[in-house]
């Protein structure tokens, strides 16, 4: 059997795959009843419990510690990837790995031995990313002032900070904005005007119709855009 909703047979993977099941099933070899939450390996379309799959002696290492996972994987002669079906994303997602106890012990010892070094590397990488973000933010602010010379400096700084916020999914994080394409930055300015200089949010709350609310504030946005695009 294949796990429910499987989009890729386990046999197609280079790794041994262990599934955390959501529906009750039975081990094809020993006949043990396997309820929701149990772990199985699928062989020849048949579900096997961990004991019958010869994987019960392995230790579980949850995802999250990249260095520990990498080292445990390297040291373990037998290993498996543990996955579970994510209903929201409609795909199997990795939960962790199974490795031998000795591999996990060695990996933990290695990670403890160089934890200070790796911590310093993480700090330096974080500082580098922060500096890069600050430089990008400054560059966007300058470009906005070039495109919209009539825009007040404080407003330009606010627009840049808002649109460039990390992990926001806003236009400032797009590839077009990073290339300083005028249209991408113009969209950021329009979004700022819409939310900060019109009654758009109030109208959207009142009518619940995004298109209607946008049409009602369109003239205000265009008027302020013309002013900001003109020399101060």
Rosetta blueprint (number, residue, H / E / L):
1 X L
2 X L
3 X L
4 X L
5 X L
6 X L
7 X L
8 X L
9 X L
10 X H
11 X H
12 X H
13 X L
14 X L
15 X L
16 X L
17 X E
18 X E
19 X E
20 X E
21 X L
22 X L
23 X L
24 X L
25 X E
26 X E
27 X L
28 X L
29 X L
30 X L
31 X L
32 X L
33 X E
34 X E
35 X L
36 X L
37 X L
38 X L
39 X E
40 X E
41 X E
42 X E
43 X E
44 X L
45 X L
46 X E
47 X E
48 X E
49 X E
50 X L
51 X L
52 X L
53 X L
54 X L
55 X L
56 X L
57 X L
58 X L
59 X E
60 X E
61 X E
62 X E
63 X L
64 X L
65 X L
66 X H
67 X H
68 X H
69 X H
70 X H
71 X H
72 X H
73 X H
74 X H
75 X H
76 X L
77 X L
78 X L
79 X L
80 X E
81 X E
82 X E
83 X E
84 X E
85 X E
86 X E
87 X L
88 X L
89 X L
90 X L
91 X E
92 X E
93 X E
94 X E
95 X E
96 X E
97 X E
98 X E
99 X E
100 X L
101 X H
102 X H
103 X H
104 X H
105 X H
106 X H
107 X H
108 X H
109 X H
110 X H
111 X H
112 X H
113 X H
114 X L
115 X H
116 X H
117 X H
118 X H
119 X H
120 X H
121 X H
122 X H
123 X H
124 X H
125 X H
126 X H
127 X H
128 X H
129 X H
130 X H
131 X H
132 X H
133 X H
134 X H
135 X H
136 X H
137 X H
138 X H
139 X H
140 X H
141 X H
142 X H
143 X H
144 X H
145 X H
146 X H
147 X H
148 X L
149 X L
150 X L
151 X L
152 X L
153 X H
154 X H
155 X H
156 X H
157 X H
158 X H
159 X H
160 X H
161 X H
162 X H
163 X H
164 X L
165 X L
166 X L
167 X L
168 X L
169 X L
170 X L
171 X H
172 X H
173 X H
174 X L
175 X H
176 X H
177 X H
178 X H
179 X L
180 X L
181 X L
182 X H
183 X H
184 X H
185 X H
186 X H
187 X H
188 X H
189 X H
190 X H
191 X H
192 X H
193 X H
194 X H
195 X H
196 X H
197 X L
198 X L
199 X L
200 X H
201 X H
202 X H
203 X H
204 X H
205 X H
206 X H
207 X H
208 X L
209 X L
210 X H
211 X H
212 X H
213 X H
214 X H
215 X H
216 X H
217 X H
218 X H
219 X H
220 X H
221 X H
222 X H
223 X H
224 X H
225 X H
226 X H
227 X H
228 X H
229 X H
230 X L
231 X L
232 X L
